[in-house]
Amino acid sequence: MTTAPAPEPAAVAAPGSLADRFVGGTYVRLVLVLGALSALGPLTIDTYLPALPTLTAELQATDAQAQLTLTGVLAGIGVGQLIIGPLSDAVGRRRPLLIGLLGHGLMSVLCALAPTVTMLAVTRTVQGLAGAAVSVVAMAMVRDLFTGVKAAQLLSRLVLVMGVAPILAPSLGGALLRFTSWRGIFVVLAIAAVGLVVLAAVALPETLPPERRLPARIGRSLASYRTLLSDRLFVIMVGIAGLSFATMFCYIAGSPFVLQQLYGLTPQQYGLAFGIIAAGLIGVSQINPILVRRHGPVKVLRAGIGLALLGSVITLVMAATGTGGLLGLVIPLWFVVASVGLAFPNAPAIALSRHGEAAGAAAALLGAAQFLVGGLAAPLVGALADGTAVPMTAMMVVTTGLALTLLVVGWRRMSAFQF
């Protein structure tokens, strides 16, 4: 059996002292820039959610076909990271990031012009492939600079900045629908991508110096993935991160239809409800650094997954019985999303702290698991649709239950791991 790499010491910065440049105001700017870049993914996924019912009708598609446009972008982001992660370990972080942003902008324009739901699903998939560079590079840059508790704290700050995107995105989409169609939403995304190209080019330095880069060979990339997958704790953390993301995307995929068609919310009201629920994710993520300092990432992760499962079960019961109407569904959903927010910073931080030598490949596997598992969950919610909230909430019970199972299986290894 291949021996997993020994845990790295509880360092606050990665080798090379580059992290010493990011203190005070410079650190805040780093968080804001990385957060703005990382927000492109949620904006791409969430801004058009209020338009899903009208898009479905205009393109004469079924609910499941419309949700494939969501699955396409998730799958594209997931697969793209597996390619771009090792590439960024070889050529640095900036070039893949800038090229990916440009590609995302171009695909956004093509999405706006798509004449059929099939073509939209294809262009959304390629849009996700291009946008994968943003997701994987942002995560790898964090690991280039920091590890352990410091990385978990920075990821929590990124969740704060990124959290603005899912709060504003559906509201922004609902507001845009007052003046334009769903096609106009993709034009706005194209403009955002171009703006982020300028921001990244001006404000973001290269965080992977040439002496720390790995050879750009397919064999080397496969070897990196083989090493990562031989580390059982890393695989468990990847699984937990992916299932946590799937829980979110069960909600994201199902909520436009449940809240608008079942409960009669307008696109603007849906955007407001989505924002209120997403606010729980932001609030909890900002408590996370305090909890991590006191209890460590492992215990905080356990609490988050356990609470998410409990909230999911309550949400399913409310949906199945109709108890409490809209509030009976939304209130426990708020707790599920907030609890999952504890998994987002801590599972990646635990995983990445063990593999600083291949941060790009490690971040790629994490990101791929999140988006691919989330992409599988989204169409399942649509395929099981029966006009109630039960399929969405039942899938959330499944994903949180599997995440807790992985946590139990890996608990001994996690307890022995020290930051």
N, C-alpha and C positions, 0 to 999 in steps of 0.2 A: 504494500500500500504506500502511496506517495505521502510523505510527511508534509503536513501543512506548514507554511512559514510561521516562524515564531512571532508572537505579538510584538509590535514595535513599542518602544518606551512611551511614556505619557508626555510626549513632546507637545509643545504648543505651536511649533512651526516645522515645516518640512525642511529637509536639508538645503543648504545653499544660502540661507539668511535673506532670501528675497522677501519673506514675510515681514522682516523688520521694517520694510518700507511702508507697510500698511498698518499705521497706528493713528489714533485720533481721527481727524477729519479725513485723512486718506483712506482709512479703513471704512468709514461711513460711505465714501464715494465708491469704493469697491463693492460694497453691499448693494448700493443703489444701481450701479451699472450692471452687475451680474443679475440682480433682481429684475431689472428692466428687460434684459435679454431673455431670462428664463420665463418672463411673463408672456412672451410671444406664443409659447405652446398653449397655455390656458386661453389666451385670446383667440387663437386659431380654432380651438376646440369649442369654446363656450359662446362666442359672440353670436353665432348663427342659430343657437338653440331655440330662441323664441320664434324663429322663422321655420322650424322643422315642419309644423303642421301645414303652413301655407306652401312651403316648398314641395311637400309631398303631394298636395292637390295640384299644383301647377305642373309638375312633371309627371302627373298621373302614375304615381308610385304607391306601393304599400308602405305601411309603417316600417316593416323590416327592411325594405329596400332603402328607405330614407336613412335608417340607422346604419346601413352599410357605409354611408358617406362619413359617418363618425368612426366606424371601425377602420375604414381605409386610412384615415389620417393617423389613427393610433398605431396601426400595423406599420405604416410607413416610418413613423418616428421610432418604433421599436427595432425594425430591421436595419434602418439607417444607422442607428447607434452602434450596432455590431460591426459595421464597416468603418465608420468614422472614428470610433474610439481608438482602435489600434493605429489607425492612420495618424491621429493627433499625437500619439506617443512617438511617432517617427518624424513628423514634419513640424511639430509645434501646434499650438492651440489656435493662433490667430487666423492662419490661412483657411483651414476648414470652416471656421466660424464665419468669416466674411463671405466665402463662396456659398455656404449654406443659406445665409440671409438673402443673398441675391437670388438664388434659386427659389426660395420661398416666395419672394415678391413676384417673380415671373409666374409661378404656379397659381398664386392668388388671382392674377389677372385671368388665367385660363379657366379657373373655377367660375369666375363671374360670367364667362362666355359659354359655359357648358350647356348644350341643348337638351341633354337627357340625364336621367339619374345615373345611368351607367357611366357616362362620360364624367359626371361630377365625382362619382366614386373613384374613378381612375385618377383624375387630376388631384383629388384630395389625398390619395395615397402618395403620389409623387411630391405633393406639397409637404406631407409628413416626412418623406425621405430627406428633403432639403432641410426642413426644420430640425431634423435629428441632430445636426451639427451644433445647434444652439444648446439643446438639452445636455448632450454629453460633454461638450467643452466647458460649460459652466460648472458642472459637477467635478470634472477633472481639475479645473483651475483651483477649486476649493482644496482638493487633495494635494495639488502642487504646493500649496502655501501652508496648510494646516493639517493636523491629525488629531485623533482622540476627541476629548471633551471640547477643545477649541473648534474642531470641525463641526461637531454637533451644534455648538452655539452659533456658528456662522450660518449653518444650514437653517437654523431656526429663524435667524434674521432674514434670510432669503425667503422663507415661507411668508414672513410679514409683507415683504415687498411684492412677492408673487401673489399673495392673497388678495391684493387689490384687483388683480386681473379677473379672477372668477367672480368677484363681487360686482365689478363694473361691467364685465363683458356682456352678460345677458341684458342688463339695463341699457348698456350702449346699443346692443342689437335691437332691443325693443324701441329705443328712441330713433334709431336709424330707419326702422320700418315705418315710421311716421312720414318719412320723406323719400324713401327709396324702397326697392324690393330687396330680397335676400341677395341678389347679385351685387347690389351696392355695398353690402357688408364685406364682400371679398375685395372690392376695390379699396376699402378702408384698410383692410389687412395688408394689401400690397403697399400702400403708403407707409404703414407702420414698419414694415420690413425694411424699406429704403431708409427710413429715419434711423433705424437701429444699426444699419451698415455704417452710417456716418458716426453714430455714437461709439460703436466698437472700435472703429478705425482711429478715432481721436483719443478716447479715454481709457482703453484697455491695453495694458502692456502684455508682452509675451511672458508667460509664467513657467515655460519649460525650456530652459537653456539647452543649447546643442549638446553639451556634454552629458546630459541626462536623457537624451532621446534614444529610442531603440531602433534597430534596423527595420527598414520598411520591406519586410518579406512576408509572404503568406505563411510560410512555415513558422516564422517567429510569432505571428499573430495567433496561429492555431496552438502553438506551444503555450502562449500566455493564457489562452482560454482553457487549455487542458490543466494548467497549474491552478487556475482559479477554481475550476470545477472539482478539483481533487480536495479542496478545502471545504469540509462539510459545514462548518459554521458559516462560511461565506455563502454557500448554496442555500442554507436555511434563511439567512438574511435576505437573499435575493427573492426567495419564495414569499417571505412575509411582506417585503416591499411590493411585489407584484400583486399579491392578494389584497393588500390595503388599497392599492390603486384600483383594482377591480371593484372593490366595494364602492369607491367614489364614482366609477363610471357606470355601475348599475344605476346609481342615483341620477347621474348626468344624462344617461340615455333614456331612462324611463320618465323622469320628472316633467319634461315638456308636455308629454301626452297625458300623464296622470293629472298634473295640476291644471292644465289648460282645458283638456277635453273632459276629464272626469269631474273636476271641481269648478270649471268655468272661469278660470282666471284669464285676463287679457294678457297679451305679450308683455305689457308694461308691469302688470301686477306680478306676473311670473318672474320677471327680472328682479323685482323687489324682494319676493320670497326667496329666490335663489341667493340674493345678496345677504339676506339676514342669516340664512343657514351657513353660507360661506364665512360669515363673520365669526362663527364659532371656531372654525379652523384657525383663523388668524389669532384670536384671543388665546387659545390653548397653546399655539406654537410659540407665543411670546412668554408664556409661563414655563415652557419647556427648558430654557437655559437655567432657570432657577432650580427646577426639579433635577436636572442633570447634574448640576454642581453638588446637590445634596445627596442624591440617591444613585447617580450613575445612569447611563443610557439604557442598560439592560433592564433594570427594574421599572423604569419609566415606560419602556416599550411594552413590557408585560402588562402594566396597568392600562395602557391605551388600547391594546388588543382585547383585553378582557371586557373593558367598558363598551367597546364597539360591538362586540358580540351581544352583550346584554341589551344595548340599545336597539340592535337589529331585531332581536327576538320580540321586544316590546312593539317595535314598528310593525312587524308582521302581524302580531295579534290585533293591533289597532286597525290595520288594513283589512284583515279577514273578517272582523266583526263589525266594522264601520263605526266603532266607538269614537266619539269626539269629533267626527267629521274632519274638516280640513286641519284644525288645530291638533286633533288627535294623531294625525299623520306627521305634521310638520315639526311638532315639538320633539318627539323622539328622533326624527331624522336629524335635527340640529345636534343632538347629543352624539349620534353615530358619527357624523362628519367631524365634530370637534374631537372626539376620541381618536379617530383615525389620524388626526393631525399630529398625535404624539408618535405615530409610527413613521411618518414621512421623514423627519430629521434623523431619528435614532437608528433605524435599520440600516440606511446607507452609511451612517457614520461608523457603525460597528464593522460593516463589511469593508469599507474603504481603508480603515485604519490598519488592516492586515496586509494591504497590497499597494504600498506606495510606489513600488518598482514598476507597476503597470497600471497607473491610475486611470488612463484612458480606457484600457480594455475592461477594467473593473467597473468603471462608471458606465460603460457600454452595456455590460451584462445586466447591471442594475436597471438601467433605463429601458433596455429591451424587455426585460421581464415585466416592468411596470406597464408599458404601453401595449405589449402583446397580450398579456393576461387581461388587461383592461379592454383591449379590442375584442377579445373573445367573449367577454361578459356582456358587452353592449348588444350584439345581435341576439344573444340568448334571451335577453329581456324582451326584445321586440318579437322574437319567434314565439315566446310563451304568452304574449299579450292576450288578455281576455276581457279588457274593458275595466279592470280593477287595478289597484295598486299591489295586489298580492304577488304577481311575478317579480316585480322590482324588489320588493322587500324580502321575498323568499330567497332570491339570489344573493342579497346582502347577508342573510343569515349563513348561507353556504360559504361565501368568501371569508367572512370573519371567523367562522368556525374552523375552516381549513387553516387560516393564519394562526389561530390559537393552538391547533394541533401541532403545527411546525414548531411553535414556541415551546410546547411541552417536550417534544422530541429533542430539541437542541438546548434545553435549559441547563443541563450539566456543563456543556461546553461553554455556554454564555456566562455562567456563574464563575467559571474558572478563568475567563478572559479578563485581563486588567488593562485599563487605559493608562 
